[in-house]
Amino acid sequence: MVQTRARPKKTVEDYMKLPEGTRAELIEGEILMSPSPKFIHQRTVSNLHVGLRQFVDARRLGVVVDAPMDVHLPGGEIVQPDVIFVASEHRAIVQDWIRGVPDLVIEVISPESIERDRIVKREIYARSGVREYWIVDSAERTVEVLRLSGSNYEPFGYFREPGSVTSSILVGLALPVHSIFE
């Protein structure tokens, strides 16, 4: 009889031993490494960050941060969303890293991350209580906005050009889709 030995689950302590700047996440007991993103991905992240930060800063609604930034979720996962918004009333979670549940996270998908972003992280973010989750697809030039309802996400909007992205938590936001992908 052949016995197989399961690899032990990785812990937060294991994750914290990684060199600073390592592109990795701790998801369901596994450390998942990521290569540096391609130009179109980073350009999209930058455009989202700038657009959201201008809106948020002008209204003093909270803080917007882009990757890489570790988010330590209550369930033990450590993720690095592409863009993160934390409302002013939750600002205490912004410390050395973000230690708690952001109000909004944005993932810009790439061919290598589709399953992780659309399924795995969606479930983790919903379970953790992230109020709004955006899935941005540079290839399709679309933004899917999901709003937390109970412990699951429901569609809030699906945006493409020439429209503007709106948000259930950033009331008044109208971010032109073309500005995200220029």
NORBELKA-V423613 format. One record per pair of residues at least 12 apart in sequence whose ideal C-beta (glycine too) atoms are under 6 Angstrom apart, sorted by the first residue. I is the first residue (numbers start at 1). J is the second residue. If there is no record, write none. Layout:
BEGIN
i | j
I | J
I | J
END
This chain:
BEGIN
i | j
9 | 29
10 | 29
10 | 31
15 | 78
25 | 79
25 | 80
26 | 77
26 | 78
27 | 77
40 | 138
41 | 108
41 | 110
44 | 108
44 | 138
45 | 66
45 | 82
45 | 108
47 | 180
48 | 83
48 | 106
48 | 180
49 | 66
49 | 83
51 | 175
51 | 179
52 | 64
55 | 173
62 | 86
62 | 87
62 | 88
63 | 86
63 | 94
64 | 85
65 | 84
66 | 83
67 | 80
67 | 82
68 | 80
70 | 97
71 | 98
72 | 97
72 | 99
73 | 128
77 | 124
81 | 105
81 | 107
82 | 106
82 | 107
82 | 108
83 | 106
84 | 102
84 | 105
85 | 103
85 | 104
86 | 102
86 | 103
87 | 103
101 | 128
101 | 129
101 | 130
103 | 131
103 | 169
104 | 132
105 | 125
105 | 130
105 | 133
106 | 134
107 | 135
108 | 136
109 | 137
126 | 151
126 | 152
126 | 153
131 | 148
131 | 169
132 | 147
132 | 168
132 | 169
133 | 146
141 | 181
142 | 160
143 | 159
143 | 165
144 | 158
145 | 157
147 | 168
156 | 168
159 | 177
160 | 177
161 | 177
161 | 178
163 | 177
164 | 176
END
